[in-house]
Amino acid sequence: MNSPSCLGRLRGGGFHRLRLRTSLTTASQGEGDHMDGKRILASVAAMMAISASPPASAAQAPSPDRVGHEPVIETGDVDRFYTLYDSAAGRPSAEQLQAYLDGGSTGLTHLAKVRRVTGARMAEAMAARPEIYVEARACADHLPRVRTRVAEGLARFIDQYPEAQFPSATFVIGRGRPVAVGSPVDGIQVGLEALCATDFINPDIEDRFVGVLIHEYVHTQQAPELTEKEQFTVLEVSLAEGVAEFVTELLMGAPAYTYLEPQTRGRELEIETAFLADIDKTDLKDWVYNSTPEKPGDLGYWAGYRIAKAYYRRAPDKKAALRAILQMTDAKAFLAESGWRPGMNLD
């Protein structure tokens, strides 16, 4: 089962998936396992100049843990995986895959830890769904435009929220899920083999990539007091995810998970009344991280998005409202201040 992006400490399913062709990564051809530290500064200029070699500025790039206004994209783990994949004729052993994980970047190590990715689990996933690892090389033609649009969106983010500081984003190959995780503490990790396989999120590949990445960058700006909880309530996790959806729409014109609006149209009162009854529950399975391609779910994302939108709509100072939305730590107080009610018209 897959599910949309998830917060760094959550253990639910993950839904975002990307696929990169290794020839479009930041490292030179033939560098193999040594490509892990290569980076692309994701400014508009760098995005428009994708090549087999890293830009000259990459060598002087600041620490990827927190790099200021220009995000760093790391893709070395993808190259290492496909070096192994090709050498093993597409069927690496569990032991070889574990070595790939053990030699990975900080981002891959973090993702493997929080999402229980092991060599054995990767081998099982590759045996069950070999096509997603083949197809993971097929979406690269969209990447230059995706990078340009993400940079433009982040520039708008900085304009509205000048204190934004973007951590690195690490693209990896994993066990088919999660699509992505994002955290203000641990940055962004994206499962490339996963994102392309979730076309139900948005059938347009470019829009899907852009939406998911912006959604995850929003998570990195949220208050850790909200996003890093050991135990969430339905309201807390729905607001954490819904805020990422709302701010993505604010920056890019549409939320990341475009399937939610048509799925809920005309059912706002029914769904939100049920949501309100469950906001204090700590069993999250009815509201988040419960989507599959056959049965999209994650209605908590949509409910949280609607609450954030209601708050923003009624605020006279929009920049102050955005700051309050991102810095929110008390979900109950935010709900009360939002003016949201089940079924309200937000068109």
C-alpha positions, 0 to 999 in steps of 0.5 A, spaced: 500 500 500 502 506 498 500 513 500 502 520 499 508 524 502 508 523 510 512 527 515 519 525 517 517 521 524 510 518 521 510 511 520 504 511 515 504 509 508 508 514 503 505 516 496 510 521 492 514 517 487 519 520 482 523 517 476 530 519 474 535 517 468 542 516 471 544 520 465 541 526 468 544 526 475 549 531 477 555 526 477 560 525 471 559 518 467 563 513 470 564 515 477 559 510 480 559 509 487 563 516 488 557 520 486 554 520 492 556 527 494 555 531 488 549 536 488 545 541 483 544 548 486 537 548 484 536 555 482 533 557 475 540 558 472 542 551 474 536 547 473 536 550 466 543 547 465 543 540 466 548 536 464 553 530 466 557 534 470 555 538 476 555 545 476 562 549 478 558 552 484 557 545 487 564 544 489 563 551 493 556 549 496 554 550 503 552 544 507 546 540 505 543 540 511 541 547 511 543 551 505 539 558 505 535 560 500 537 555 494 535 548 495 540 543 494 538 536 490 542 530 491 542 524 486 548 520 488 544 514 491 540 513 484 546 513 480 549 508 485 543 504 485 543 503 477 550 502 477 548 496 481 542 494 478 546 494 471 551 490 473 546 485 476 542 484 470 536 488 474 536 482 479 541 484 485 541 480 491 538 482 498 546 482 500 548 487 494 542 491 496 543 492 503 550 494 501 547 499 497 543 502 503 549 501 508 553 505 503 548 511 502 547 518 503 545 521 510 538 522 506 538 515 504 540 512 511 535 516 514 529 514 510 531 507 511 531 508 518 524 511 519 521 507 513 524 500 515 527 499 508 532 493 508 536 490 503 531 484 504 525 488 503 528 491 497 529 485 494 522 483 495 519 489 492 523 488 486 521 481 485 514 483 486 514 490 482 520 489 477 517 494 472 517 500 477 525 500 477 525 499 469 520 505 469 524 509 474 529 511 468 523 513 464 521 520 467 527 524 466 525 528 460 520 532 465 526 534 470 529 540 467 522 543 467 520 540 473 526 543 476 525 550 473 518 550 476 520 548 483 525 554 483 520 559 481 515 556 486 520 557 492 522 564 489 515 566 491 515 562 497 521 566 499 517 573 497 511 571 502 516 568 507 523 571 507 525 567 513 525 560 509 531 556 509 531 550 504 534 544 506 537 539 501 533 534 498 535 527 497 533 522 491 533 515 492 531 508 490 528 504 495 522 499 496 517 502 492 514 506 498 514 512 501 514 517 495 517 522 499 518 524 507 519 531 509 521 534 515 524 541 518 529 537 522 531 531 517 530 535 510 527 531 504 527 524 501 524 522 495 523 515 493 524 516 485 521 509 483 515 510 487 513 517 485 512 515 477 508 509 479 503 514 483 499 517 477 493 517 481 496 523 485 496 527 478 496 524 471 500 529 469 508 527 470 511 534 471 505 537 475 506 531 480 513 532 481 512 539 482 507 539 487 510 533 491 516 537 491 513 543 493 509 540 498 515 537 502 519 543 502 513 546 505 514 541 511 521 543 512 518 550 514 513 548 519 514 548 526 517 541 529 513 542 535 507 540 530 511 535 525 515 531 530 510 529 535 511 521 537 503 521 537 499 525 533 491 526 533 487 526 527 487 534 527 494 535 528 496 530 522 491 533 518 493 540 519 500 538 518 499 535 511 493 540 509 498 546 511 503 543 506 497 542 501 494 549 502 501 553 501 503 548 495 496 551 492 498 558 494 505 558 491 503 554 484 496 554 483 494 547 485 495 543 491 499 536 490 494 531 491 489 534 485 485 527 486 482 530 492 478 535 490 473 531 485 473 526 490 470 530 495 466 535 491 459 535 493 460 531 500 464 537 504 458 537 509 458 529 510 466 528 510 467 534 514 462 532 519 465 525 520 472 528 520 470 533 526 467 527 530 474 524 530 479 530 531 481 527 537 483 520 535 490 517 535 488 512 530 489 515 524 488 510 519 481 513 517 484 519 515 491 519 512 496 515 509 491 510 507 491 511 499 492 506 494 492 506 487 485 502 487 482 506 492 485 513 493 484 516 500 487 521 505 481 525 506 485 528 512 489 532 507 483 535 504 480 537 511 486 540 513 487 544 507 480 546 508 481 549 515 488 552 513 484 556 507 479 558 511 484 561 516 488 565 510 481 567 507 479 571 513 486 574 515 487 581 513 494 581 513 496 575 508 503 575 510 502 574 517 497 569 516 502 565 512 507 565 518 502 563 523 500 557 518 507 555 518 509 556 525 502 553 528 503 549 534 497 548 537 492 545 532 486 546 537 487 553 537 488 554 530 482 550 528 478 555 533 481 561 530 480 559 523 473 560 523 472 553 519 466 549 519 464 543 516 461 544 509 463 551 509 463 554 502 471 556 500 470 557 493 
